Amino acid sequence: MTDEARYAFQRIGILHHPRKPDSLDLAERMEQFLHSAGVNETWRSSAWDSEGIKDKLPDVDLLITLGGDGTMLRAARLGAAFNVPMLGVKMGRLGFLAEIFPQDWRPPLQKLLDGGYWIEERLMVRALVEKASAPGGESIVRCTFDALNDVVLSRGSLARIVRVSANLDGGHLTTYTCDGLIVSTATGSTAYALAAGGPILPPDLRNILVIPVAPHMSMDRAVVLSEGSEVRLRVYSDHSAMLTVDGQFEVEVDDSDEIIVDTSPYRARFVRLRPRSYFYQTLMDKLK
């Protein structure tokens, strides 16, 4: 073991799922293992304690998440702003993002401490919701979110279609009549976008997908955009629509709002212990 590898991760945070008691127990055992292996500083926290985690992130080398992909999505949004990499332990159903299984975690953690890892960077997108002001005035930014998976503009509680106008890089693309519209990263291509019939993209691609959900008499194909593209969306409906970010945040929008989606300045960073071809094997395992 080289000194560089030995001291790469000396300040480690462990995030457990608050509704999975077995994840808290595993977090305690992992912390004991890391201490015995010579890691200088460790701490544990609920993955849902965003403010408490943010306070610690400037002084963290690694986040270990215990939960499903949702837990990793939370951690990704928090850690990306501080360039903190993440290592996922699969305690959910799908586990596309996780690297370690709870029944066999000691050898992988030792491999990590020995330097047997690589860092995978993934593109994120940023969504702004702007409220149109009086004619000639400036728009007001209602909220801003970064997403690792996707941003979805869809019908609200009523089972009625919406019309979504989509502009791409300043020019009109099309107006969709649909249940919703997904703007997805390559990471999100195996999530809701996949269920909506979109293509599967390897995670290192910097592309953005635009995919309609249940389109009716309108464009029904996914559009693949390059990194840096800007998508502007406006919904037209006689009832409120909903903007959802990574399936975890909801914002009610109407036809006076414009949703602007482009590349986030942040990148999600994942620690990988498997070969770089791991994605395709994981994909085939999940689709069987």
Backbone as numpy.savetxt, mean C-alpha at the origin, in Angstrom:
# Nx Ny Nz CAx CAy CAz Cx Cy Cz
30.05 -13.49 9.21 29.21 -12.30 9.21 30.09 -11.06 9.21
29.84 -10.13 8.29 30.62 -8.90 8.27 30.06 -7.92 9.28
30.91 -6.97 9.70 30.44 -5.95 10.63 29.30 -5.15 10.03
29.39 -4.88 8.72 28.34 -4.10 8.06 27.00 -4.80 8.15
26.98 -6.11 7.90 25.74 -6.88 7.98 25.26 -6.97 9.42
26.21 -7.17 10.33 25.86 -7.39 11.74 25.17 -6.18 12.35
25.54 -4.99 11.90 25.01 -3.79 12.53 24.04 -3.02 11.63
23.54 -3.65 10.56 22.61 -2.97 9.65 21.30 -2.63 10.34
20.78 -3.54 11.17 19.50 -3.32 11.85 19.70 -3.43 13.36
19.91 -2.31 13.99 20.13 -2.29 15.42 19.01 -1.60 16.19
18.05 -1.03 15.46 16.89 -0.40 16.10 15.65 -0.89 15.35
14.95 -1.81 15.98 13.87 -2.54 15.30 12.56 -2.37 16.04
11.51 -1.97 15.31 10.17 -1.91 15.85 9.35 -3.10 15.39
8.55 -3.67 16.28 7.71 -4.82 15.95 6.25 -4.40 16.10
5.49 -4.49 15.02 4.09 -4.06 15.02 3.18 -5.28 14.98
2.35 -5.42 15.98 1.43 -6.56 16.05 0.01 -6.11 15.76
-0.82 -7.06 15.36 -2.22 -6.78 15.06 -3.01 -6.77 16.36
-3.71 -5.68 16.69 -4.39 -5.60 17.99 -5.54 -6.59 18.16
-6.04 -7.15 17.07 -7.15 -8.09 17.18 -6.70 -9.54 16.99
-5.41 -9.75 16.97 -4.85 -11.11 16.86 -3.94 -11.35 18.07
-4.47 -11.94 19.16 -3.66 -12.16 20.36 -2.39 -12.95 20.09
-2.43 -13.88 19.13 -1.24 -14.67 18.85 -0.13 -13.81 18.25
-0.49 -12.68 17.63 0.54 -11.82 17.08 1.29 -11.09 18.19
0.60 -10.73 19.27 1.27 -10.09 20.40 2.23 -11.07 21.07
1.80 -12.33 21.23 2.68 -13.35 21.81 3.92 -13.55 20.94
3.72 -13.61 19.63 4.86 -13.78 18.73 5.78 -12.57 18.77
5.20 -11.38 18.88 6.02 -10.16 18.97 6.94 -10.21 20.18
6.43 -10.69 21.30 7.24 -10.80 22.52 8.38 -11.78 22.33
8.10 -12.92 21.69 9.15 -13.92 21.48 10.19 -13.43 20.48
9.76 -12.71 19.46 10.71 -12.15 18.51 11.61 -11.11 19.18
11.02 -10.31 20.03 11.82 -9.30 20.72 12.89 -9.95 21.59
12.53 -11.01 22.30 13.51 -11.73 23.11 14.62 -12.31 22.24
14.26 -12.87 21.09 15.26 -13.43 20.17 16.21 -12.35 19.67
15.68 -11.21 19.29 16.51 -10.12 18.77 17.47 -9.61 19.84
16.99 -9.51 21.08 17.88 -9.10 22.17 19.02 -10.09 22.36
18.67 -11.38 22.34 19.70 -12.40 22.55 20.69 -12.44 21.39
20.25 -11.96 20.21 21.13 -11.94 19.03 21.99 -10.69 18.97
21.80 -9.80 19.95 22.66 -8.62 20.03 22.10 -7.35 19.45
20.81 -7.32 19.10 20.20 -6.09 18.60 20.09 -5.10 19.75
20.52 -3.88 19.53 20.63 -2.89 20.60 19.28 -2.43 21.14
18.35 -2.14 20.25 17.11 -1.50 20.69 15.92 -2.09 19.94
14.90 -2.53 20.68 13.66 -3.01 20.08 12.48 -2.43 20.85
11.35 -2.37 20.19 10.11 -1.95 20.86 8.93 -2.59 20.15
7.81 -2.69 20.86 6.60 -3.28 20.30 5.48 -2.26 20.34
4.58 -2.37 19.36 3.44 -1.45 19.31 2.31 -2.08 18.52
1.08 -1.66 18.82 -0.04 -2.02 17.96 0.16 -1.37 16.60
-0.11 -2.10 15.55 0.03 -1.56 14.19 -0.97 -0.45 13.93
-1.99 -0.32 14.76 -3.01 0.71 14.58 -2.68 2.00 15.32
-1.61 2.01 16.09 -1.21 3.21 16.84 -0.33 4.09 15.95
-0.94 4.72 14.95 -0.17 5.46 13.96 0.66 6.58 14.56
0.07 7.35 15.47 0.79 8.49 16.04 1.97 8.04 16.88
1.77 7.00 17.67 2.88 6.49 18.49 4.02 5.95 17.63
3.67 5.28 16.53 4.69 4.74 15.63 5.45 5.88 14.95
4.74 6.90 14.48 5.37 8.04 13.82 6.44 8.68 14.70
6.16 8.77 15.98 7.12 9.40 16.90 8.44 8.64 16.95
8.39 7.32 16.73 9.59 6.50 16.83 10.33 6.33 15.50
9.66 6.59 14.38 10.22 6.27 13.07 11.54 6.98 12.72
11.77 8.20 13.18 13.07 8.82 12.84 14.27 8.04 13.36
14.05 7.19 14.36 15.17 6.45 14.97 14.98 4.94 14.84
14.47 4.49 13.68 14.21 3.07 13.47 14.93 2.61 12.20
15.54 1.44 12.27 16.22 0.84 11.10 15.32 -0.13 10.35
14.33 -0.71 11.05 13.50 -1.75 10.45 12.19 -1.87 11.21
11.09 -2.10 10.47 9.81 -2.44 11.06 9.47 -3.89 10.70
9.14 -4.68 11.71 8.64 -6.04 11.48 7.15 -6.02 11.75
6.35 -6.43 10.78 4.90 -6.39 10.93 4.35 -7.79 11.07
3.45 -7.97 12.03 2.81 -9.25 12.29 1.32 -9.10 12.01
0.87 -9.63 10.89 -0.53 -9.50 10.50 -0.69 -9.88 9.05
-1.75 -9.36 8.43 -1.99 -9.61 7.02 -1.44 -8.48 6.16
-1.85 -8.47 4.90 -1.40 -7.41 4.00 -1.89 -6.04 4.46
-3.05 -6.00 5.11 -3.55 -4.72 5.63 -2.61 -4.10 6.64
-2.03 -4.94 7.49 -1.06 -4.44 8.47 0.17 -3.89 7.78
0.60 -4.57 6.72 1.77 -4.09 5.98 1.46 -2.81 5.21
0.24 -2.67 4.72 -0.13 -1.43 4.03 -0.06 -0.25 5.00
-0.55 -0.45 6.22 -0.45 0.60 7.24 1.00 0.97 7.50
1.82 -0.05 7.70 3.22 0.18 8.00 3.94 0.84 6.83
3.58 0.45 5.61 4.22 1.01 4.42 3.99 2.50 4.33
2.75 2.92 4.56 2.43 4.35 4.48 3.17 5.14 5.55
3.33 4.54 6.72 4.04 5.23 7.80 5.55 5.25 7.56
6.11 4.11 7.21 7.56 4.00 7.10 8.14 4.63 5.87
7.35 4.76 4.80 7.90 5.25 3.53 8.47 6.66 3.67
7.83 7.51 4.45 8.29 8.89 4.59 9.65 8.97 5.27
10.05 7.90 5.96 11.33 7.89 6.67 12.31 6.88 6.08
11.95 6.31 4.91 12.79 5.31 4.25 13.06 4.10 5.12
12.11 3.76 5.98 12.27 2.60 6.87 11.78 1.35 6.15
12.61 0.33 5.98 12.17 -0.91 5.33 11.32 -1.74 6.27
10.55 -2.66 5.68 9.64 -3.51 6.44 9.89 -4.97 6.14
9.66 -5.78 7.15 9.71 -7.23 7.01 8.39 -7.79 7.52
7.65 -8.48 6.66 6.32 -8.94 7.03 6.29 -10.39 7.48
5.54 -10.64 8.54 5.27 -12.00 9.01 3.80 -12.29 8.70
3.54 -13.32 7.92 2.19 -13.61 7.45 1.31 -14.18 8.56
0.31 -13.38 8.97 -0.67 -13.86 9.94 -2.08 -13.55 9.44
-2.20 -13.30 8.13 -3.49 -13.05 7.51 -3.82 -14.13 6.51
-4.72 -13.83 5.58 -5.21 -14.83 4.65 -4.39 -14.89 3.36
-4.06 -13.74 2.78 -3.39 -13.75 1.48 -1.88 -13.72 1.60
-1.34 -12.65 2.18 0.09 -12.61 2.42 0.93 -12.38 1.17
0.47 -11.57 0.22 1.28 -11.26 -0.96 2.53 -10.48 -0.56
2.45 -9.68 0.50 3.55 -8.80 0.86 4.47 -9.38 1.91
4.02 -10.39 2.64 4.80 -10.92 3.76 5.95 -11.79 3.27
6.95 -11.96 4.14 8.16 -12.70 3.78 8.38 -13.91 4.68
7.84 -13.91 5.91 8.12 -14.94 6.90 6.81 -15.57 7.36
6.84 -16.85 7.68 5.68 -17.54 8.23 5.84 -17.69 9.74
4.75 -17.57 10.50 4.86 -17.56 11.97 5.36 -18.87 12.56
5.19 -19.98 11.85 5.63 -21.27 12.38 7.13 -21.51 12.17
7.78 -20.63 11.39 9.20 -20.82 11.10 9.86 -19.46 10.91
10.06 -18.73 12.01 10.55 -17.36 11.90 11.99 -17.18 12.39
12.50 -18.08 13.22 13.84 -17.88 13.77 14.95 -17.93 12.71
15.00 -18.99 11.86 16.05 -19.00 10.83 16.01 -17.79 9.90
14.81 -17.36 9.42 14.79 -16.17 8.58 15.30 -14.91 9.30
14.94 -14.76 10.58 15.43 -13.58 11.31 16.94 -13.63 11.47
17.48 -14.81 11.72 18.92 -14.92 11.83 19.58 -14.62 10.48
18.97 -15.08 9.41 19.49 -14.78 8.07 19.50 -13.28 7.83
18.45 -12.61 8.27 18.40 -11.15 8.16 19.57 -10.50 8.89
19.79 -10.90 10.14 20.86 -10.31 10.93 22.24 -10.63 10.35
22.32 -11.75 9.65 23.59 -12.14 9.02 23.83 -11.43 7.69
22.86 -10.62 7.26 23.04 -9.87 6.02 22.52 -10.56 4.78
21.77 -11.65 4.92 21.28 -12.40 3.76 19.96 -11.88 3.24
19.89 -10.60 2.92 18.65 -9.98 2.47 18.94 -9.02 1.32
17.87 -8.57 0.67 17.95 -7.47 -0.29 16.74 -6.59 -0.10
16.82 -5.35 -0.55 15.74 -4.38 -0.36 15.00 -4.18 -1.67
13.69 -4.36 -1.61 12.83 -4.15 -2.76 12.07 -2.83 -2.57
12.14 -1.95 -3.57 11.43 -0.68 -3.52 10.19 -0.73 -4.42
9.09 -0.21 -3.91 7.85 -0.23 -4.68 7.26 1.18 -4.78
6.74 1.48 -5.96 6.12 2.77 -6.20 4.84 2.91 -5.39
4.59 4.14 -4.93 3.33 4.49 -4.29 2.69 5.62 -5.07
1.39 5.81 -4.89 0.70 6.93 -5.52 0.19 7.88 -4.44
-0.01 9.12 -4.84 -0.55 10.14 -3.93 -1.87 10.65 -4.49
-2.88 10.73 -3.64 -4.20 11.22 -4.04 -4.54 12.48 -3.27
-4.95 13.53 -4.00 -5.42 14.77 -3.39 -6.89 14.94 -3.76
-7.67 15.38 -2.80 -9.06 15.74 -3.07 -9.16 17.25 -2.96
-9.51 17.89 -4.07 -9.63 19.35 -4.11 -11.10 19.74 -4.26
-11.50 20.71 -3.46 -12.85 21.26 -3.55 -12.81 22.50 -4.42
-13.62 22.54 -5.47 -13.65 23.71 -6.35 -14.21 24.91 -5.60
-13.57 26.06 -5.77 -14.03 27.28 -5.11 -14.87 28.10 -6.09
-15.15 29.32 -5.72 -15.92 30.21 -6.59 -15.14 30.46 -7.88
-15.83 30.77 -8.98 -15.13 31.03 -10.25 -14.00 32.04 -10.08
-12.83 31.68 -10.60 -11.68 32.57 -10.51 -10.88 32.40 -9.24
-11.41 31.66 -8.26 -10.69 31.45 -7.01 -9.86 30.19 -7.05
-9.06 29.99 -6.02 -8.21 28.80 -5.95 -8.97 27.63 -5.33
-8.65 26.45 -5.80 -9.24 25.25 -5.22 -8.67 25.01 -3.83
-9.44 24.36 -3.00 -9.03 24.06 -1.63 -8.74 22.57 -1.51
-7.57 22.21 -1.01 -7.22 20.81 -0.81 -7.91 20.30 0.44
-8.82 19.35 0.28 -9.54 18.78 1.41 -8.68 17.78 2.18
-7.96 16.93 1.45 -7.16 15.89 2.10 -6.15 15.33 1.11
-5.11 14.70 1.66 -4.06 14.09 0.85 -3.72 12.72 1.45
-3.57 11.73 0.60 -3.23 10.39 1.05 -2.16 9.80 0.15
-1.27 8.99 0.72 -0.37 8.15 -0.05 -0.89 6.72 0.02
-0.79 6.00 -1.09 -1.32 4.63 -1.16 -0.29 3.71 -1.77
-0.17 2.52 -1.22 0.70 1.49 -1.80 -0.06 0.61 -2.78
-1.32 0.32 -2.49 -2.11 -0.53 -3.37 -2.88 0.27 -4.42
-3.87 1.03 -3.95 -4.76 1.67 -4.92 -5.58 2.79 -4.31
-6.13 3.57 -5.20 -7.13 4.60 -4.88 -8.36 4.25 -5.71
-9.53 4.16 -5.06 -10.74 3.72 -5.74 -11.83 4.78 -5.56
-12.35 5.24 -6.70 -13.49 6.16 -6.69 -14.71 5.35 -7.11
-15.71 5.26 -6.24 -16.82 4.35 -6.51 -18.13 4.91 -5.99
-19.22 4.23 -6.37 -20.53 4.60 -5.85 -20.54 4.43 -4.34
-21.39 5.17 -3.68 -21.48 5.08 -2.23 -22.37 3.93 -1.80
-23.28 4.21 -0.87 -24.10 3.13 -0.29 -25.20 2.65 -1.24
-25.56 3.48 -2.21 -26.62 3.09 -3.14 -26.04 2.26 -4.29
-26.73 1.22 -4.67 -26.27 0.35 -5.75 -26.66 0.96 -7.10
-26.04 2.11 -7.39 -26.31 2.82 -8.63 -24.98 3.21 -9.27
-24.94 3.19 -10.60 -23.70 3.52 -11.29 -23.38 5.00 -11.16
-22.12 5.31 -11.40 -21.65 6.69 -11.40 -20.96 6.96 -12.74
-20.89 8.22 -13.11 -20.12 8.63 -14.27 -18.85 9.31 -13.78
-17.72 8.82 -14.24 -16.43 9.34 -13.80 -15.66 9.87 -15.00
-15.40 11.15 -14.99 -14.60 11.77 -16.04 -13.13 11.65 -15.66
-12.32 11.14 -16.60 -10.90 10.93 -16.33 -10.05 11.75 -17.31
-9.21 12.61 -16.77 -8.24 13.37 -17.55 -6.85 12.82 -17.29
-6.06 12.71 -18.32 -4.70 12.18 -18.20 -3.70 13.21 -18.72
-2.81 13.65 -17.83 -1.76 14.62 -18.19 -2.33 15.82 -18.93
-3.46 16.33 -18.45 -4.03 17.55 -19.00 -5.00 17.36 -20.14
-5.11 16.15 -20.66 -6.04 15.87 -21.76 -7.12 14.91 -21.31
-8.30 15.02 -21.92 -9.42 14.15 -21.55 -9.18 12.73 -22.06
-9.28 11.76 -21.18 -9.12 10.35 -21.57 -10.46 9.78 -21.99
-11.40 9.71 -21.05 -12.74 9.21 -21.35 -13.63 9.47 -20.14
-14.91 9.24 -20.31 -15.85 9.28 -19.20 -16.42 7.87 -19.02
-16.21 7.32 -17.85 -16.65 5.95 -17.56 -18.06 5.99 -16.95
-18.88 5.03 -17.33 -20.13 4.76 -16.65 -19.96 3.40 -15.99
-19.90 3.38 -14.67 -19.42 2.17 -13.99 -19.80 2.18 -12.52
-19.43 1.10 -11.84 -19.58 1.06 -10.38 -18.45 1.83 -9.70
-17.31 1.93 -10.37 -16.18 2.64 -9.79 -14.98 2.59 -10.70
-13.93 3.30 -10.29 -12.70 3.34 -11.07 -11.52 3.15 -10.12
-10.62 2.24 -10.48 -9.45 1.93 -9.67 -8.22 2.57 -10.30
-7.45 3.30 -9.51 -6.13 3.76 -9.92 -5.14 3.00 -9.05
-4.36 2.12 -9.66 -3.58 1.13 -8.90 -2.10 1.20 -9.23
-1.29 0.85 -8.27 0.13 0.63 -8.48 0.36 -0.80 -8.95
1.61 -1.13 -9.26 1.93 -2.52 -9.59 1.66 -3.43 -8.39
1.91 -2.93 -7.18 1.61 -3.72 -5.98 0.12 -4.02 -5.91
-0.71 -3.02 -6.21 -2.15 -3.20 -6.16 -2.72 -4.02 -7.30
-1.89 -4.36 -8.30 -2.39 -5.14 -9.43 -2.82 -6.54 -9.02
-2.38 -7.02 -7.87 -2.81 -8.34 -7.38 -3.89 -8.21 -6.31
-4.44 -7.01 -6.13 -5.48 -6.79 -5.14 -6.82 -6.56 -5.85
-7.51 -5.47 -5.58 -8.82 -5.20 -6.17 -8.73 -5.14 -7.69
-7.62 -4.61 -8.20 -7.45 -4.50 -9.65 -7.51 -5.87 -10.33
-6.95 -6.87 -9.68 -6.97 -8.22 -10.24 -8.41 -8.75 -10.29
-9.16 -8.50 -9.23 -10.55 -8.95 -9.19 -11.39 -8.25 -10.26
-10.99 -7.03 -10.64 -11.72 -6.28 -11.65 -11.26 -6.62 -13.06
-10.36 -7.59 -13.21 -9.93 -8.03 -14.53 -8.71 -7.34 -15.06
-7.96 -6.65 -14.20 -6.77 -5.96 -14.64 -5.58 -6.88 -14.82
-4.51 -6.39 -15.46 -3.31 -7.20 -15.67 -2.49 -7.32 -14.39
-1.68 -8.36 -14.32 -0.77 -8.55 -13.19 0.58 -7.96 -13.56
1.06 -7.04 -12.74 2.35 -6.39 -12.98 3.35 -6.82 -11.92
4.59 -7.12 -12.29 5.61 -7.40 -11.28 5.84 -6.16 -10.43
6.16 -6.33 -9.15 6.16 -5.21 -8.21 7.21 -4.14 -8.46
8.25 -4.44 -9.22 9.28 -3.44 -9.43 8.94 -2.47 -10.56
7.84 -2.72 -11.29 7.45 -1.80 -12.35 6.94 -0.49 -11.75
7.18 0.61 -12.46 6.78 1.94 -11.99 5.52 2.42 -12.69
4.69 1.49 -13.13 3.49 1.86 -13.87 2.29 2.07 -12.95
1.30 2.78 -13.49 0.04 3.02 -12.80 -1.07 2.46 -13.67
-2.03 1.77 -13.07 -3.16 1.18 -13.79 -4.42 2.00 -13.54
-5.24 2.17 -14.59 -6.58 2.75 -14.46 -7.56 1.69 -14.94
-8.44 1.22 -14.04 -9.29 0.07 -14.34 -10.73 0.37 -13.91
-11.70 0.29 -14.82 -13.10 0.48 -14.43 -13.65 -0.78 -13.75
-14.57 -0.56 -12.83 -15.25 -1.65 -12.14 -16.67 -1.75 -12.71
-16.99 -2.90 -13.28 -18.31 -3.15 -13.86 -18.74 -2.02 -14.79
-17.96 -1.74 -15.84 -18.31 -0.65 -16.76 -19.57 -1.00 -17.56
-20.36 0.03 -17.82 -21.61 -0.18 -18.58 -21.59 0.72 -19.81
-21.54 0.11 -20.98 -21.57 0.85 -22.25 -20.50 1.93 -22.30
-19.32 1.60 -21.82 -18.20 2.55 -21.85 -16.90 1.76 -21.88
-15.78 2.46 -21.87 -14.46 1.85 -21.91 -14.35 0.74 -20.86
-13.97 -0.46 -21.30 -13.95 -1.59 -20.37 -12.57 -2.22 -20.24
-11.53 -1.56 -20.70 -10.17 -2.10 -20.63 -9.32 -1.32 -19.64
-8.34 -2.01 -19.07 -7.37 -1.34 -18.21 -6.42 -0.50 -19.06
-6.05 0.64 -18.55 -5.06 1.50 -19.20 -3.82 1.52 -18.32
-2.65 1.26 -18.93 -1.39 1.22 -18.20 -0.65 2.53 -18.46
-0.34 3.25 -17.40 0.32 4.55 -17.50 1.76 4.44 -17.01
2.58 5.35 -17.46 3.97 5.38 -17.02 4.09 6.17 -15.72
5.20 5.97 -15.02 5.48 6.72 -13.80 5.51 8.22 -14.13
4.92 9.02 -13.25 4.89 10.46 -13.47 3.61 10.95 -14.11
2.75 10.04 -14.57 1.48 10.44 -15.14 0.56 11.01 -14.06
-0.27 11.95 -14.45 -1.23 12.55 -13.52 -2.64 12.24 -14.01
-3.44 11.68 -13.12 -4.83 11.35 -13.42 -5.73 12.28 -12.61
-6.66 12.93 -13.30 -7.64 13.79 -12.62 -9.03 13.21 -12.84
-9.73 13.00 -11.75 -11.05 12.36 -11.79 -12.11 13.29 -11.21
-13.27 13.25 -11.84 -14.43 13.96 -11.30 -15.64 13.05 -11.48
-16.44 12.95 -10.43 -17.58 12.05 -10.46 -18.85 12.85 -10.67
-19.75 12.31 -11.50 -21.04 12.95 -11.77 -22.14 11.98 -11.38
-22.91 12.38 -10.39 -23.96 11.50 -9.88 -24.93 12.35 -9.06
-26.16 11.87 -8.92 -27.12 12.58 -8.08 -27.08 12.09 -6.64
-26.07 11.29 -6.31 -25.86 10.85 -4.94 -24.35 10.84 -4.65
-23.98 10.84 -3.40 -22.57 10.92 -3.03 -21.81 9.69 -3.46
-20.55 9.92 -3.84 -19.65 8.82 -4.17 -18.59 8.71 -3.08
-17.76 7.67 -3.17 -16.79 7.41 -2.12 -15.39 7.22 -2.70
-14.42 7.88 -2.11 -13.02 7.65 -2.45 -12.43 6.78 -1.35
-11.82 5.66 -1.74 -11.22 4.74 -0.78 -9.73 4.60 -1.08
-8.91 4.68 -0.03 -7.46 4.61 -0.17 -6.95 3.34 0.51
-6.35 2.45 -0.28 -5.82 1.18 0.24 -6.86 0.38 1.02
-8.13 0.63 0.74 -9.18 -0.09 1.43 -9.29 0.24 2.91
-8.62 1.33 3.36 -8.56 1.63 4.79 -9.02 3.03 5.15
-9.09 3.94 4.17 -9.58 5.29 4.42 -10.69 5.59 3.43
-11.72 6.28 3.90 -12.84 6.65 3.06 -13.08 8.15 3.12
-13.36 8.74 1.95 -13.70 10.16 1.87 -14.91 10.29 0.96
-15.97 10.90 1.46 -17.15 11.12 0.63 -16.90 12.29 -0.31
-17.20 12.12 -1.59 -16.95 13.16 -2.58 -18.21 13.37 -3.42
-18.29 14.56 -4.06 -19.39 14.85 -4.98 -18.84 15.55 -6.21
-19.72 16.07 -7.06 -19.26 16.61 -8.34 -18.55 17.95 -8.22
-18.44 18.49 -7.01 -17.65 19.71 -6.82 -16.21 19.39 -6.43
-15.91 18.10 -6.28 -14.56 17.66 -5.91 -13.82 17.15 -7.13
-12.51 17.37 -7.13 -11.65 16.77 -8.14 -10.60 15.93 -7.42
-10.42 14.70 -7.87 -9.43 13.80 -7.27 -8.22 13.75 -8.21
-7.07 14.10 -7.69 -5.83 14.13 -8.47 -4.93 13.02 -7.96
-4.55 12.11 -8.84 -3.70 10.98 -8.46 -2.43 11.02 -9.31
-1.28 11.04 -8.64 -0.01 10.95 -9.36 0.99 10.18 -8.51
2.24 10.17 -8.91 3.24 9.38 -8.20 3.58 10.03 -6.86
3.62 9.23 -5.82 4.02 9.72 -4.51 5.53 9.97 -4.49
5.98 10.96 -3.71 7.42 11.15 -3.57 8.09 10.06 -2.74
7.29 9.23 -2.10 7.83 8.18 -1.24 7.83 6.84 -1.95
8.68 5.94 -1.48 8.72 4.56 -1.95 8.59 3.63 -0.74
7.80 2.59 -0.90 7.73 1.56 0.14 8.93 0.64 -0.04
9.57 0.29 1.06 10.77 -0.54 1.01 10.53 -1.82 1.81
10.76 -2.97 1.16 10.53 -4.26 1.79 11.83 -5.05 1.86
12.05 -5.69 3.00 13.20 -6.58 3.14 12.80 -7.94 2.57
13.62 -8.45 1.66 13.36 -9.75 1.06 14.49 -10.70 1.38
14.11 -11.91 1.77 15.07 -12.97 2.09 15.09 -14.05 1.01
14.05 -14.09 0.20 13.96 -15.07 -0.88 14.61 -14.54 -2.15
14.82 -15.40 -3.15 15.40 -14.94 -4.41 14.52 -13.88 -5.08
15.11 -13.12 -6.00 14.39 -12.03 -6.65 13.24 -12.51 -7.53
13.21 -13.79 -7.84 12.12 -14.35 -8.64 10.93 -14.78 -7.78
10.94 -14.44 -6.49 9.94 -14.93 -5.54 8.51 -14.56 -5.96
8.33 -13.41 -6.60 6.99 -12.90 -6.88 6.16 -13.88 -7.71
6.76 -14.44 -8.74 6.00 -15.31 -9.64 5.63 -16.62 -8.97
6.53 -17.15 -8.13 6.20 -18.37 -7.41 5.08 -18.11 -6.41
5.14 -16.97 -5.70 4.08 -16.61 -4.77 2.77 -16.45 -5.50
2.80 -15.81 -6.66 1.58 -15.59 -7.44 0.95 -16.91 -7.84
1.76 -17.84 -8.34 1.22 -19.13 -8.76 0.64 -19.90 -7.58
1.29 -19.80 -6.42 0.79 -20.47 -5.23 -0.58 -19.93 -4.82
-0.74 -18.60 -4.93 -2.00 -17.98 -4.53 -3.13 -18.27 -5.50
-2.79 -18.42 -6.78 -3.83 -18.59 -7.80 -4.26 -20.04 -7.98
-3.55 -20.97 -7.36 -3.92 -22.38 -7.50 -5.25 -22.63 -6.80
